[in-house]
Amino acid sequence: METAASFILILSVYFLGCLALVQGVVRPNRKLVLEANHKKAQWVTNYPKIISLSFGISLLTTLIAYYLFLS
């Protein structure tokens, strides 16, 4: 139980740090895209890309840290 709690705590700290770093490299942006046949508009963002990249990096670094310090 302690191992799982510490893993989640370290993962959340790494995620927030990686999120800040990735947002510095990949700028968040929003574009308003108009549909051709309709008069509707939709916002298109790159937020899922930023969040998934940050989570992947933080998960990888957390697993490396756990392997190094618990082995």
MODA-V868649 format. One record per residue. N is the residue number from 1. OMEGA is omega in degrees with one decimal (NA if undefined). D_CENTER is the distance of its C-alpha to the mean C-alpha in whole Angstrom. Layout:
BEGIN
N:OMEGA:D_CENTER  N:OMEGA:D_CENTER
END
This chain:
BEGIN
1:179.1:25  2:-179.9:25  3:179.8:23  4:179.5:20  5:179.2:20  6:176.3:20  7:179.7:17  8:178.6:15  9:179.0:16  10:178.7:15  11:-179.8:11  12:178.2:11  13:177.6:12  14:180.0:10  15:-179.6:7  16:176.9:8  17:178.6:10  18:177.8:7  19:178.2:6  20:179.6:9  21:-178.6:10  22:177.7:8  23:175.1:9  24:-178.9:13  25:179.5:13  26:-176.5:11  27:175.3:13  28:178.1:12  29:177.5:15  30:175.7:17  31:175.7:20  32:-177.3:23  33:178.1:24  34:177.3:28  35:-172.7:29  36:-174.0:32  37:-175.3:35  38:176.6:33  39:179.1:33  40:175.9:30  41:-179.2:27  42:176.7:23  43:176.9:20  44:-177.4:17  45:173.3:14  46:-179.2:11  47:178.4:9  48:177.9:8  49:-179.0:7  50:-178.0:5  51:-179.0:3  52:176.7:4  53:178.2:5  54:179.7:3  55:178.7:4  56:178.6:7  57:-178.6:8  58:176.9:8  59:178.4:10  60:-179.3:12  61:177.1:13  62:178.1:14  63:177.2:16  64:179.5:18  65:178.5:18  66:178.8:20  67:-178.0:22  68:-172.4:23  69:179.6:24  70:179.1:25  71:NA:27
END
